[in-house]
Amino acid sequence: MLPEEQELIRLEAEQAELGEKVVSAELALETTKAELAQFQRRYYQTVGRLYAQLDELDAQISRLLMEQAPADGELKVRARTAEQQARKSAEEAGVIEAQLDPPREIGPCLKEAFRRAVKLMHPDLATTESERLRRTKLMASVNLAYERGDQAAIEKLIEEFGQDPEAIVGEDIASRIVKAIRRIAQLRRRLVELELELEAMRKTELFRLRRATEKAEAQGDDPLGNLSQQLMRDIINREAQVKIVQQRSAARASPSAYL
């Protein structure tokens, strides 16, 4: 065997190993995204909407108190802060409500289809910029189908890619060595990017909340259910406070009505 053939074998083995690592990292990242979307929707349906309702009641109370003492600067600040929080909660609730259909469950068949698609059409397998752009668009479609849980769409993309004339190229040993070296460099860069992105995602508050919730549920607890009950009690208390403050405002406006 010629030295260049031995080098090609070594490079392609390294490329294959890195390729597997990239595929696994891509799968881990997309799976984490989908699972967080599922948890976010579940969290909103259980307690998020209650938080939004509670924030709106707090803002209402703050507005009423400020109206009773318009010269009080501290009450103005509190009212402004409460309004901002209520607006933020309402916006977050609106974004989640806009997801009409909940994310689908991610099964092993869907994961396997995703792995095959990544191995076949990942942008880091391209050796020209035009081919990289083409693969990038295809992978965006694969990722979207994966997040929707649409295995059939992924299978169709795989089939269409295999029939694409651009996927068929002739290569001699020298060209394959150069391409392998470039692909190895690309795969290494992509692996670092994926690891950093996944690490950043795991540091988010949503990820930590999901992890803590799942751990508690595995031990037989129901943290979201318990929190939901507490929030409903808080809402009842806030509604009572709103009525009290409203009565005080009415009494100040018409004191004779309470004589």
C-alpha positions, -999 to +999 in steps of 0.1 A: +000+000+000+013+034-010+021+060+018-006+083+005-031+055+007-022+048+043-025+085+051-059+087+035-071+057+055-058+073+087-074+107+079-108+092+069-108+071+101-103+103+121-129+121+100-154+093+107-147+094+144-152+132+145-182+129+124-199+105+149-191+129+177-206+158+158-237+138+150-241+129+186-236+165+197-261+178+171-286+153+183-280+162+220-285+199+212-316+195+191-331+171+216-324+195+245-341+223+226-372+202+219-374+189+255-371+224+268-399+236+245-421+207+258-413+216+294-418+254+288-453+247+275-461+224+303-448+249+329-469+277+314-500+256+314-495+246+350-481+277+367-469+303+342-504+316+334-510+319+372-478+339+376-490+362+348-524+366+365-507+373+398-484+399+383-513+417+367-531+418+401-499+432+417-498+459+390-534+467+396-528+471+434-498+493+428-517+516+404-545+520+429-521+528+457-503+553+435-536+570+426-544+574+463-510+592+469-499+607+436-471+627+452-454+596+467-423+589+446-418+555+460-453+544+451-447+556+416-415+535+413-433+505+426-462+509+402-439+513+373-419+482+382-451+462+387-464+473+353-432+463+336-433+428+353-469+423+343-462+433+307-432+410+306-453+381+320-481+388+295-457+389+266-441+356+276-475+340+280-485+353+246-454+337+229-461+303+245-499+305+238-489+311+201-476+276+200-509+261+191-497+226+189-475+212+217-441+198+206-443+161+198-425+134+218-391+125+206-389+087+200-359+065+191-370+062+154-371+100+151-336+103+167-322+076+143-337+094+113-320+126+125-287+109+129-288+096+094-297+130+080-268+147+098-243+120+087-255+125+051-259+162+046-241+181+074-226+214+062-191+204+075-190+176+049-189+202+022-156+213+005-169+243-014-188+273-002-218+267-025-221+232-013-219+243+023-247+268+018-268+242+001-263+218+030-269+245+056-304+251+042-311+214+041-300+210+077-322+239+088-351+219+073-340+188+091-338+206+124-372+221+120-387+187+112-370+172+142-384+199+165-419+192+151-414+155+155-420+150+118-400+118+109-416+116+075-403+150+065-368+140+076-370+107+056-381+127+025-352+151+028-328+121+031-343+105+000-342+137-020-306+144-010-295+110-022-311+116-056-294+150-059-268+150-087-247+175-067-242+147-041-223+126-067-186+135-071-155+118-085-124+120-063-088+108-067-066+100-037-048+134-036-081+153-036-096+130-010-067+136+013-071+174+010-108+171+015-104+149+045-080+174+061-104+203+055-134+183+068-115+173+099-108+209+106-144+218+100-157+190+122-134+200+150-147+236+149-183+225+147-179+201+177-165+230+198-194+252+187-220+225+196-204+218+230-204+255+239-240+260+228-252+230+247-232+241+278-248+276+276-282+260+273-276+239+303-268+270+323-302+286+316-328+290+343-353+270+323-329+240+320-322+241+357-359+243+365-367+214+342-339+193+357-350+200+393-387+193+384-379+160+368-357+150+398-385+158+423-411+140+402-389+109+400-390+109+438-428+110+438-432+147+444-454+171+423-436+205+425-455+221+397-488+210+411-479+222+446-467+256+432-500+259+412-520+255+444-500+280+462-503+305+434-541+301+433-542+309+470-520+339+464-543+350+435-574+348+458-555+369+484-545+395+458-581+397+445-592+404+481-565+431+484-577+447+452-612+450+465-600+465+498-579+491+480-608+499+457-631+504+486-606+528+502-603+547+470-641+550+468-643+560+504-618+589+498-637+600+468-671+599+485-666+599+523-702+608+529-713+575+514-698+557+544-713+580+571 
